[in-house]
């Protein structure tokens, strides 16, 4: 398991984080570890864009064209 050290955290931020940890009945280390695990699980915008770009295109008519056609049909009726 990796070890992380944070330097130059403001006293105010430290106080708030320590209070949040205490409210959850956790040590500051445990609270921060869980928060960092959650943060790491969320993909960045670039990671999400890479996932989308890697997908195969959906076959058929593009959704925008289907919507335009339906709007035109409703307007003509």
N, C-alpha and C positions, 0 to 999 in steps of 0.2 A: 504494500500500500504506500502511496506517495505522501510526502510531507510538504505542506505549503506554509510559508511564513509571509505575513503581511506587515509591511513597514509604513510608517507615517500615516496611520489612521488617526483621524481627529479624535480628541477626547469625547466630543459630543456623539460621534458615530459609535464609538466603543461603548459608551454608556447606554445608548439606545439599543444596540444589538444585545448587550448583556441583559438588559431589562426584558427584551423580547424572549430571550432564551429562558430566563427565569420564569416568565409567564407560562411557558410551555413545559416547565419542569425539567429543563435540559441544561447541560453545561454549555458555555459559550462555544467550545470546540465542537460539540455534537450538533448544536444548532447551525453553526456555520457549515459544517460538513454536509448536513442535509440540504441546506440552501444551495450550496455549490453543486451538489449532485443534481438537484432540480434544474439549476441553470444550465448545466452541461447537457442535460437531456433535451433541451429545446433547441431545434436547429436554428442557425443564423439565417439571415435573409439570403446570403450567397449559397448556403447549403440547400435551402429550399428551392432556389432558382435552378441549381444544378440538378436536383431531383426532377423538377418539372421538365427541364430541357432534355433529360435522359428518357423520358416517357415516349412511347410510341403515339403518333397522332391517332385521334379517334376517327374511324372511318365514317364516311357519310357527309352530309351537308353541314357546313359550319353553323353553329347555334345562331349567330348573328343573322345569317341569311334566312334561317327558319323563322326567326322572330319578325324580320322585315316582311316576309311573305305573309305571315299570319296577320300582321297589322294592316297590310295592304288589302287582304281579303276582308277583314272586318270593316275597313273604311269604304270598300266598294259595295258592301251589302246593304 
